[in-house]
Every structure is written in C-alpha cells, then in structure tokens.
Amino acid sequence: MLGNVTILGAGDLAATAARRLAELELTRRVVLVDAEEGKARGKALDIAQSGPVEGFDVRVDGVARLDAAGAADVLLVADTPALEDAALSPARAREVARDLVGAVGAGTLVLAGAHAPALVEAAVAEGLARDRVLGSAPIAFAAALRRRLATELRVDPREVTALVLGLPPGLPVAPAGSAALGGVPVDRLAGPSLRRALEAAGKRSPGPVALAAAAARLVQALAGTGASVLPAFALLAGEYGQRGVALAVPARIAAGRLDAVVEADLQPVERVAFDNAAERRRAQRI
C-alpha cells in the first residue's frame, strides 16, 4: 500500500480518480490540490464521507498548494488550470514540468490527461528519471478499443484483448496479432473488425471518468508487489528504433517504477504507422 497519493486538480477527473483510489484502498491518504481550496476540501469531504457507505477507510484531504500536501509516493496530474490550453507549447510544457519535478520528490509522476507526451518529455528534460514518469491515458483508449471490438464481435468486452501503441487517439497503432478473443486473433474471426473499431475509437478522446479509471489502474500497478504490463506514454530510449520521444507503448511496471518498455513484434505496415506517430510527436514540439 502507498502512503500518500497527491492529485493535482479538483475537477471531475481528479475527484473521480481520488474516489477510485480510496475505494481500492491503494493508499493510506489521498490529497486533492487546487487553488480553489474550498473546492478541493469539499470534494475531499464528500469522498471521505462516502467511505462508511462504500466500506473503505482512506484519509482524503483538500489543500490549496502542493507544498501543503506533504511528500507523495505518486503525484497524479489531473485537471489543473495550467493544462487547460488545447495546445501546450514546448516552453510552457517545460515550465509546468519544472514545477512538477520539483514537487514529486522521490515519488513517481503520473500524467492523466491529453498533454502527457509533452510533459513526459519535458519532465525528463528537467532531470526526472524516465522510469519515474508515465502517462496513463493509453489505458483508457485501449479500453475504448476493446469495447468497440466487443460490439463488432457481439461479446463481453472483458473477453477481448488489444494492445495500443503510438499516439492515441490521433495516431493509434493496434498490432493485429494483439487483438484477440479467447486467444484467437480477431483478424481470423472477422477480418475488418479491428480496423473499424480503431477508426471508431479514434473519433473520440476518452472522457474524465475513463481517464480517471485509467490513472487509478496505473497507480494500482505502481502500488503492487508484482509486475504488470499496461499501455502507457513513456519516453523511449532506443526501443522501437526511437529515442527522446514519448509514445504509447507496453510498459512493464514493477517496484513502483517503469521497469522496462516491452517491444512487441510489429508488421511492416504497423512499424511505419508507429514511426509516423513518432514523427507527428516531434512535429508537435516545433
């Protein structure tokens, strides 16, 4: 169990993530941090008071400043006003990352929103080790893809597996061999279903509830005693032939850190799509 998880923000994403973490009892304390202290305190009190009803016992607090939250095992960046702009310039990303690196201390930085690739890169540029910063949104996109596939195949989404790489939702890569139902590749069951599901999932970015669930799942992996492999934004250091760019990859999580990037076998067309996602990410930094 973690000692303290600090969540930056007090909006829908942050509050939903805080509630999920409390329900799972992954940590002894959850702290919501928002400049509107009354909002943070109110959300924290609401979650804490639901504890006796839901059967969890986790301390939930709300504060106005990060320095009032105390040392955190995980700093989760949710819906903070600093990230409201649709386009995050490289200079602004470095500025935000500098503050986050200063606040995370010895903990791990988890980025729940759409700006994760830029902030992963900026955080490492500001001195944070790459094994201590991850973006969780690809978990939500992979779940959306599995649901779309399940609809195509008319089965329960829990029976479907799918791997997501690249730059979802704009440029996702889903290796054909990874999408399966009961261990049988989807392309053998219904050839075009993966393509249709990928196109449908890419038309809509995950909402705050899905992003919160994804962030909680990543924190759960960080808190675990074993190893987990989850799709996450991570900085590449030669894996997949790419370096210095943050993309969605299968991330092996162990001992509260990114243990390794798992390199999946990609078909030639999938490799080209992954390289295109890397080039798109580089272009976004200009």
C-alpha positions as semicolon CSV with decimal commas, in nm:
position;residue;x (nm);y (nm);z (nm)
1;M;0,000;0,000;0,000
2;L;0,117;0,351;-0,081
3;G;0,149;0,611;0,192
4;N;0,029;0,919;0,008
5;V;-0,110;0,998;-0,339
6;T;-0,134;1,366;-0,428
7;I;-0,372;1,465;-0,708
8;L;-0,326;1,797;-0,882
9;G;-0,672;1,936;-0,957
10;A;-1,020;1,907;-0,809
11;G;-1,239;1,874;-1,117
12;D;-1,426;1,573;-1,248
13;L;-1,114;1,379;-1,345
14;A;-0,932;1,446;-1,017
15;A;-1,232;1,375;-0,795
16;T;-1,320;1,055;-0,980
17;A;-0,960;0,933;-0,956
18;A;-0,949;1,019;-0,585
19;R;-1,269;0,826;-0,523
20;R;-1,144;0,526;-0,717
21;L;-0,812;0,519;-0,531
22;A;-0,992;0,545;-0,199
23;E;-1,235;0,267;-0,288
24;L;-0,948;0,039;-0,386
25;E;-0,760;0,132;-0,067
26;L;-0,435;0,159;-0,260
27;T;-0,303;0,431;-0,031
28;R;-0,345;0,549;0,325
29;R;-0,406;0,911;0,217
30;V;-0,529;1,094;-0,092
31;V;-0,479;1,470;-0,122
32;L;-0,660;1,691;-0,375
33;V;-0,465;2,009;-0,456
34;D;-0,643;2,304;-0,614
35;A;-0,601;2,682;-0,592
36;E;-0,972;2,692;-0,503
37;E;-0,914;2,538;-0,163
38;G;-1,285;2,529;-0,079
39;K;-1,349;2,320;-0,389
40;A;-1,068;2,078;-0,302
41;R;-1,183;2,048;0,059
42;G;-1,545;2,000;-0,043
43;K;-1,465;1,720;-0,289
44;A;-1,237;1,555;-0,033
45;L;-1,503;1,570;0,238
46;D;-1,766;1,425;0,005
47;I;-1,541;1,129;-0,083
48;A;-1,437;1,073;0,279
49;Q;-1,799;1,071;0,397
50;S;-1,885;0,804;0,139
51;G;-1,625;0,575;0,297
52;P;-1,850;0,421;0,564
53;V;-2,116;0,361;0,296
54;E;-1,878;0,203;0,045
55;G;-1,666;0,026;0,305
56;F;-1,328;0,194;0,265
57;D;-1,113;0,373;0,519
58;V;-0,873;0,614;0,350
59;R;-0,796;0,965;0,463
60;V;-0,893;1,221;0,197
61;D;-0,782;1,584;0,227
62;G;-0,803;1,900;0,018
63;V;-0,539;2,175;0,015
64;A;-0,460;2,482;-0,192
65;R;-0,086;2,429;-0,253
66;L;0,136;2,137;-0,339
67;D;0,377;2,221;-0,059
68;A;0,092;2,171;0,187
69;A;0,021;1,817;0,062
70;G;0,332;1,656;0,205
71;A;0,564;1,404;0,042
72;A;0,388;1,179;-0,210
73;D;0,460;0,831;-0,339
74;V;0,266;0,926;-0,651
75;L;0,190;1,273;-0,786
76;L;-0,107;1,242;-1,022
77;V;-0,165;1,535;-1,257
78;A;-0,536;1,556;-1,339
79;D;-0,740;1,866;-1,433
80;T;-0,519;2,157;-1,333
81;P;-0,579;2,503;-1,489
82;A;-0,215;2,510;-1,606
83;L;-0,306;2,245;-1,867
84;E;-0,636;2,383;-1,994
85;D;-0,497;2,505;-2,328
86;A;-0,561;2,266;-2,615
87;A;-0,209;2,328;-2,745
88;L;0,073;2,315;-2,493
89;S;0,380;2,497;-2,627
90;P;0,723;2,341;-2,563
91;A;0,820;2,639;-2,346
92;R;0,503;2,608;-2,139
93;A;0,549;2,232;-2,109
94;R;0,899;2,284;-1,969
95;E;0,768;2,544;-1,726
96;V;0,492;2,316;-1,597
97;A;0,726;2,016;-1,586
98;R;0,984;2,211;-1,385
99;D;0,726;2,272;-1,112
100;L;0,612;1,909;-1,119
101;V;0,966;1,772;-1,098
102;G;1,029;1,998;-0,802
103;A;0,714;1,872;-0,630
104;V;0,734;1,498;-0,699
105;G;1,037;1,445;-0,476
106;A;1,123;1,076;-0,457
107;G;0,783;0,971;-0,590
108;T;0,653;0,880;-0,935
109;L;0,478;1,127;-1,166
110;V;0,158;1,005;-1,337
111;L;0,002;1,224;-1,606
112;A;-0,365;1,151;-1,665
113;G;-0,457;1,393;-1,943
114;A;-0,400;1,458;-2,311
115;H;-0,080;1,656;-2,261
116;A;0,107;1,356;-2,119
117;P;0,354;1,302;-2,409
118;A;0,474;1,663;-2,394
119;L;0,502;1,657;-2,016
120;V;0,678;1,319;-2,006
121;E;0,943;1,456;-2,241
122;A;0,970;1,786;-2,056
123;A;0,991;1,620;-1,713
124;V;1,283;1,403;-1,823
125;A;1,449;1,708;-1,980
126;E;1,413;1,878;-1,641
127;G;1,601;1,597;-1,469
128;L;1,338;1,339;-1,369
129;A;1,444;0,982;-1,445
130;R;1,237;0,835;-1,726
131;D;1,135;0,539;-1,509
132;R;0,952;0,779;-1,276
133;V;0,715;0,948;-1,521
134;L;0,429;0,788;-1,715
135;G;0,109;0,890;-1,890
136;S;-0,197;0,675;-1,822
137;A;-0,440;0,781;-2,100
138;P;-0,349;0,490;-2,336
139;I;-0,510;0,254;-2,082
140;A;-0,840;0,435;-2,137
141;F;-0,801;0,431;-2,515
142;A;-0,722;0,059;-2,511
143;A;-1,038;0,001;-2,309
144;A;-1,241;0,200;-2,562
145;L;-1,091;-0,007;-2,843
146;R;-1,177;-0,331;-2,664
147;R;-1,535;-0,215;-2,617
148;R;-1,564;-0,128;-2,985
149;L;-1,423;-0,466;-3,079
150;A;-1,664;-0,637;-2,842
151;T;-1,952;-0,457;-3,010
152;E;-1,825;-0,571;-3,350
153;L;-1,793;-0,930;-3,229
154;R;-2,105;-0,922;-3,007
155;V;-1,922;-1,043;-2,698
156;D;-1,838;-0,918;-2,348
157;P;-1,555;-0,656;-2,360
158;R;-1,377;-0,847;-2,084
159;E;-1,325;-1,133;-2,327
160;V;-1,132;-0,915;-2,573
161;T;-0,764;-0,821;-2,559
162;A;-0,597;-0,545;-2,758
163;L;-0,266;-0,362;-2,747
164;V;-0,236;0,009;-2,826
165;L;0,083;0,188;-2,926
166;G;0,170;0,514;-3,098
167;L;-0,009;0,840;-3,034
168;P;-0,374;0,771;-2,948
169;P;-0,634;0,890;-3,017
170;G;-0,498;1,070;-3,324
171;L;-0,244;0,814;-3,448
172;P;-0,300;0,487;-3,264
173;V;-0,131;0,164;-3,364
174;A;-0,300;-0,166;-3,277
175;P;-0,092;-0,470;-3,378
176;A;-0,320;-0,718;-3,549
177;G;-0,177;-1,009;-3,352
178;S;-0,256;-0,845;-3,020
179;A;-0,632;-0,813;-3,077
180;A;-0,783;-1,143;-2,977
181;L;-1,096;-1,312;-2,850
182;G;-1,036;-1,615;-2,635
183;G;-0,678;-1,629;-2,761
184;V;-0,786;-1,633;-3,126
185;P;-0,669;-1,330;-3,330
186;V;-0,960;-1,106;-3,422
187;D;-0,849;-1,086;-3,786
188;R;-0,915;-1,460;-3,816
189;L;-1,267;-1,419;-3,679
190;A;-1,374;-1,102;-3,854
191;G;-1,110;-0,951;-4,078
192;P;-1,200;-0,579;-4,093
193;S;-1,336;-0,553;-3,737
194;L;-1,009;-0,426;-3,585
195;R;-0,976;-0,152;-3,847
196;R;-1,335;-0,041;-3,797
197;A;-1,304;-0,048;-3,417
198;L;-0,979;0,151;-3,430
199;E;-1,133;0,415;-3,654
200;A;-1,440;0,444;-3,430
201;A;-1,236;0,467;-3,108
202;G;-1,011;0,732;-3,261
203;K;-1,300;0,969;-3,329
204;R;-1,349;1,049;-2,961
205;S;-1,098;1,121;-2,688
206;P;-1,161;0,942;-2,356
207;G;-1,368;1,144;-2,107
208;P;-1,279;1,229;-1,747
209;V;-1,430;0,915;-1,594
210;A;-1,240;0,686;-1,831
211;L;-0,918;0,884;-1,781
212;A;-0,963;0,866;-1,403
213;A;-1,015;0,490;-1,417
214;A;-0,702;0,456;-1,631
215;A;-0,498;0,668;-1,390
216;A;-0,619;0,460;-1,095
217;R;-0,526;0,141;-1,279
218;L;-0,173;0,269;-1,334
219;V;-0,143;0,372;-0,969
220;Q;-0,267;0,026;-0,873
221;A;0,017;-0,124;-1,077
222;L;0,268;0,110;-0,913
223;A;0,140;0,005;-0,570
224;G;0,151;-0,367;-0,649
225;T;0,412;-0,611;-0,528
226;G;0,438;-0,791;-0,861
227;A;0,485;-0,674;-1,219
228;S;0,215;-0,553;-1,461
229;V;0,225;-0,462;-1,829
230;L;-0,001;-0,174;-1,928
231;P;-0,019;0,062;-2,228
232;A;0,124;0,396;-2,117
233;F;0,302;0,701;-2,250
234;A;0,673;0,661;-2,176
235;L;0,992;0,818;-2,305
236;L;1,168;0,588;-2,549
237;A;1,542;0,532;-2,521
238;G;1,607;0,327;-2,832
239;E;1,309;0,092;-2,808
240;Y;1,120;0,051;-3,137
241;G;1,409;0,237;-3,301
242;Q;1,305;0,568;-3,141
243;R;1,478;0,788;-2,887
244;G;1,380;1,102;-2,695
245;V;1,009;1,087;-2,786
246;A;0,716;0,986;-2,563
247;L;0,467;0,744;-2,717
248;A;0,218;0,483;-2,604
249;V;0,398;0,154;-2,551
250;P;0,353;-0,161;-2,342
251;A;0,509;-0,054;-2,012
252;R;0,626;-0,312;-1,759
253;I;0,556;-0,165;-1,414
254;A;0,737;-0,308;-1,112
255;A;0,857;-0,179;-0,774
256;G;0,672;0,150;-0,821
257;R;0,855;0,241;-1,141
258;L;0,872;0,182;-1,514
259;D;1,081;-0,134;-1,521
260;A;1,104;-0,172;-1,899
261;V;0,938;-0,094;-2,231
262;V;0,816;-0,418;-2,385
263;E;0,887;-0,435;-2,759
264;A;0,603;-0,604;-2,943
265;D;0,653;-0,758;-3,286
266;L;0,515;-0,520;-3,547
267;Q;0,428;-0,598;-3,905
268;P;0,589;-0,367;-4,164
269;V;0,276;-0,154;-4,203
270;E;0,244;-0,126;-3,824
271;R;0,610;-0,024;-3,794
272;V;0,553;0,252;-4,048
273;A;0,246;0,370;-3,855
274;F;0,446;0,373;-3,530
275;D;0,728;0,571;-3,694
276;N;0,470;0,816;-3,832
277;A;0,335;0,865;-3,479
278;A;0,688;0,941;-3,361
279;E;0,735;1,198;-3,637
280;R;0,398;1,356;-3,553
281;R;0,505;1,385;-3,191
282;R;0,833;1,551;-3,291
283;A;0,645;1,792;-3,516
284;Q;0,421;1,890;-3,225
285;R;0,727;2,018;-3,037
286;I;0,807;2,277;-3,300
